[in-house]
Amino acid sequence: MKKNLALVLLLSFLLPLCTQNASADDNAIVKVLKQTSGVVLGVGIGPVVGGARGLTKGWLSGTDKTADVLGDADGLVQRSVGAVTGGVVIAAAGAASGVLMGAYDGIQYGWDKPLSKENFSYAGKFTEYEPFKW
């Protein structure tokens, strides 16, 4: 029942867009289909990539911050303690936030820039991702 309702809602949203653009231009149908597929693929792939990037960025950030609080940001003992304490906690938060940001990027960039790196939360260097940019 829920699947049927979701399908009806999706079609009721997309059908007016397709028919409106189809009357204006033949290429508009292709554009709407590309944008729709960009959103669908972005929401499917973006959270996976965003979660992985958020986990990595959170772990690195948590390790650095905890080692700095312990006194020596470059010390082996401080970085080891930081990696297993603050790194793990911030990594979990970064992964959760990265999943949400990945879905948000999939929706935002999927319509404007379908099938781009931004659409899949993969723009920039892997560790320069900001999962907490809400």
C-alpha angles and dihedrals in degrees: 000000000000091000091053091049092049091049092050091049092048093049092045088055098044101038096067090048092051096046094044093051093040092062092050100049140349092230090054091077090056090047093051092047090049091049092047092049089047090056094045094047092042092053090047099045102025097069092051093050093039091050092051092046092045091050092051095044092045093050093049093045094046092049092050095046095046093047089050092051090050090059110259118059091193099040117118095223093046093048091047092051089044092052095054097040118027093018092058094046095047090042091058091048091045092051093050092046091044091056091053092044090049091055090046091050090049091055097039100044096027091074099036100035107015118196094010129130090256089054090061096040091249103115117127129005115335095244095043092075116124108210092172098055093116 
